[in-house]
Amino acid sequence: MSIADVEVPLDSDVSVELALELISGGLSVAGEVSATWKGPCARCWLPVAGTLRTKIREVFTAEPREGEQYRLGPEFADLVPMVREAVLLELPIEAIRCPQAEGCPNLPPELADPPDDAAPPADPRWAALEALRARQEESS
């Protein structure tokens, strides 16, 4: 399972702890899913890994509503699609290896975040407005 470059490796264990309860017209499933993931850092492309944990609460019925419920078969409930969807929704879109305060060792200096006390660079699209503002302040 993967989203962009972040994936749950095929040999990775996915832990599923569920409570199943028969309800009128179906089956209620609630619990927690956890798995380990890996991928490249979005800043420096060094390997990064983590663990995801998500709670799930779903309903299985014989005639499920599209996108709201899962199909309950005559003999069993297939939990794999539900677990796969929960894991995919919890995967980070971009993994970050290094917090901004530490900085990434492989990040080129021109792409590094400026220090917190540094003023952000001026957006060139506002240059005409800034020139107009400066002329107005000079004439006042």
MARDRENVO-965515 format. One record per residue (C-alpha): chain; x, y, z; residue number from 1. Coordinates in Angstrom, 1 decimal. Example, Ala and Ser with C-alpha at 12.3 -4.5 7.8 and 13.67 -1.06 7.14 Angstrom:
// MARDRENVO-965515
{base A, {12.3, -4.5, 7.8}, 1}
{base A, {13.7, -1.1, 7.1}, 2}
//
This chain:
// MARDRENVO-965515
{base A, {0.0, 0.0, 0.0}, 1}
{base A, {1.4, 3.4, -0.9}, 2}
{base A, {0.5, 7.0, -1.5}, 3}
{base A, {3.0, 8.9, -3.6}, 4}
{base A, {6.5, 7.8, -2.3}, 5}
{base A, {5.3, 6.8, 1.2}, 6}
{base A, {4.4, 3.1, 1.6}, 7}
{base A, {3.6, 0.3, 4.0}, 8}
{base A, {6.1, -2.3, 3.0}, 9}
{base A, {4.8, -5.7, 1.9}, 10}
{base A, {6.7, -7.5, 4.7}, 11}
{base A, {5.4, -5.0, 7.4}, 12}
{base A, {3.0, -6.2, 10.1}, 13}
{base A, {-0.3, -4.5, 10.2}, 14}
{base A, {-1.9, -4.7, 13.7}, 15}
{base A, {-5.7, -4.9, 13.8}, 16}
{base A, {-7.6, -4.9, 17.0}, 17}
{base A, {-11.4, -5.0, 16.4}, 18}
{base A, {-14.6, -5.6, 18.3}, 19}
{base A, {-17.5, -7.0, 16.2}, 20}
{base A, {-21.1, -6.6, 17.2}, 21}
{base A, {-24.2, -7.9, 15.5}, 22}
{base A, {-26.7, -5.0, 14.9}, 23}
{base A, {-30.1, -4.9, 13.2}, 24}
{base A, {-29.4, -5.6, 9.6}, 25}
{base A, {-25.7, -6.0, 9.7}, 26}
{base A, {-22.4, -6.0, 11.7}, 27}
{base A, {-20.7, -3.1, 13.5}, 28}
{base A, {-16.9, -3.1, 13.5}, 29}
{base A, {-14.9, -0.8, 15.8}, 30}
{base A, {-11.3, -0.8, 16.8}, 31}
{base A, {-7.8, 0.3, 16.0}, 32}
{base A, {-5.4, -0.3, 13.1}, 33}
{base A, {-1.6, 0.4, 13.3}, 34}
{base A, {1.2, -0.2, 10.8}, 35}
{base A, {4.7, 1.0, 10.1}, 36}
{base A, {5.5, 3.1, 7.0}, 37}
{base A, {8.6, 4.3, 5.2}, 38}
{base A, {9.5, 6.7, 2.4}, 39}
{base A, {11.9, 9.5, 1.4}, 40}
{base A, {12.1, 12.8, 3.3}, 41}
{base A, {10.2, 15.5, 1.3}, 42}
{base A, {13.2, 17.9, 1.9}, 43}
{base A, {16.4, 15.9, 1.6}, 44}
{base A, {15.3, 12.5, 0.2}, 45}
{base A, {16.9, 10.6, 3.1}, 46}
{base A, {14.9, 7.6, 4.3}, 47}
{base A, {12.3, 8.2, 6.9}, 48}
{base A, {9.9, 5.8, 8.7}, 49}
{base A, {7.1, 6.0, 11.2}, 50}
{base A, {4.1, 4.3, 12.7}, 51}
{base A, {0.5, 5.2, 12.0}, 52}
{base A, {-2.3, 4.4, 14.3}, 53}
{base A, {-6.0, 5.1, 13.5}, 54}
{base A, {-9.3, 4.2, 15.0}, 55}
{base A, {-12.0, 2.7, 12.8}, 56}
{base A, {-15.8, 2.4, 13.2}, 57}
{base A, {-17.6, 0.9, 10.2}, 58}
{base A, {-20.9, -0.9, 9.4}, 59}
{base A, {-21.2, -4.0, 7.2}, 60}
{base A, {-24.6, -4.7, 5.6}, 61}
{base A, {-26.0, -7.1, 2.9}, 62}
{base A, {-26.9, -4.1, 0.8}, 63}
{base A, {-24.3, -1.4, 1.6}, 64}
{base A, {-24.7, 2.3, 0.6}, 65}
{base A, {-21.9, 3.3, -1.7}, 66}
{base A, {-19.0, 5.0, 0.3}, 67}
{base A, {-20.8, 4.6, 3.7}, 68}
{base A, {-20.9, 0.9, 4.4}, 69}
{base A, {-19.1, -2.3, 3.5}, 70}
{base A, {-20.6, -5.5, 2.0}, 71}
{base A, {-21.5, -8.3, 4.5}, 72}
{base A, {-21.4, -11.6, 2.7}, 73}
{base A, {-23.7, -14.6, 3.5}, 74}
{base A, {-20.9, -16.5, 5.3}, 75}
{base A, {-18.3, -13.8, 6.3}, 76}
{base A, {-17.3, -10.1, 6.4}, 77}
{base A, {-14.2, -9.3, 4.3}, 78}
{base A, {-12.3, -6.9, 6.6}, 79}
{base A, {-9.4, -6.4, 4.2}, 80}
{base A, {-10.9, -3.5, 2.1}, 81}
{base A, {-11.8, -1.6, 5.3}, 82}
{base A, {-8.3, -2.1, 6.9}, 83}
{base A, {-6.6, -1.1, 3.6}, 84}
{base A, {-8.7, 2.1, 3.3}, 85}
{base A, {-8.0, 3.1, 6.9}, 86}
{base A, {-4.2, 2.6, 6.5}, 87}
{base A, {-4.1, 4.5, 3.1}, 88}
{base A, {-6.1, 7.4, 4.6}, 89}
{base A, {-3.7, 7.7, 7.5}, 90}
{base A, {-0.4, 7.6, 5.5}, 91}
{base A, {1.4, 11.0, 5.4}, 92}
{base A, {1.4, 12.6, 2.0}, 93}
{base A, {4.9, 14.0, 2.6}, 94}
{base A, {7.3, 12.6, 5.2}, 95}
{base A, {9.6, 15.1, 6.9}, 96}
{base A, {12.8, 13.6, 8.4}, 97}
{base A, {14.3, 16.7, 10.1}, 98}
{base A, {12.4, 19.3, 12.1}, 99}
{base A, {12.9, 22.8, 10.7}, 100}
{base A, {14.8, 23.8, 13.9}, 101}
{base A, {17.5, 21.2, 13.2}, 102}
{base A, {17.6, 21.6, 9.5}, 103}
{base A, {18.2, 18.8, 7.0}, 104}
{base A, {21.8, 17.8, 6.5}, 105}
{base A, {21.4, 17.2, 2.7}, 106}
{base A, {19.2, 20.2, 1.9}, 107}
{base A, {20.9, 22.7, -0.3}, 108}
{base A, {21.3, 26.1, 1.5}, 109}
{base A, {19.2, 28.0, -1.1}, 110}
{base A, {16.3, 25.7, -0.2}, 111}
{base A, {16.7, 25.9, 3.6}, 112}
{base A, {14.1, 27.7, 5.6}, 113}
{base A, {15.2, 31.1, 6.8}, 114}
{base A, {15.7, 31.7, 10.5}, 115}
{base A, {12.6, 32.5, 12.5}, 116}
{base A, {13.7, 36.2, 13.1}, 117}
{base A, {14.5, 36.8, 9.4}, 118}
{base A, {11.9, 38.7, 7.4}, 119}
{base A, {10.3, 36.7, 4.6}, 120}
{base A, {11.5, 37.7, 1.1}, 121}
{base A, {9.3, 40.2, -0.6}, 122}
{base A, {6.9, 38.9, -3.2}, 123}
{base A, {7.8, 40.6, -6.6}, 124}
{base A, {4.1, 40.7, -7.5}, 125}
{base A, {3.6, 43.4, -4.8}, 126}
{base A, {6.5, 45.6, -6.0}, 127}
{base A, {4.3, 48.1, -7.9}, 128}
{base A, {2.1, 48.5, -4.8}, 129}
{base A, {5.1, 49.0, -2.5}, 130}
{base A, {6.5, 51.7, -4.9}, 131}
{base A, {3.1, 53.5, -4.9}, 132}
{base A, {3.0, 53.3, -1.1}, 133}
{base A, {6.6, 54.7, -0.8}, 134}
{base A, {5.7, 57.6, -3.1}, 135}
{base A, {2.6, 58.3, -1.1}, 136}
{base A, {4.6, 58.4, 2.2}, 137}
{base A, {7.2, 60.7, 0.6}, 138}
{base A, {4.5, 63.2, -0.4}, 139}
{base A, {2.9, 63.2, 3.0}, 140}
//
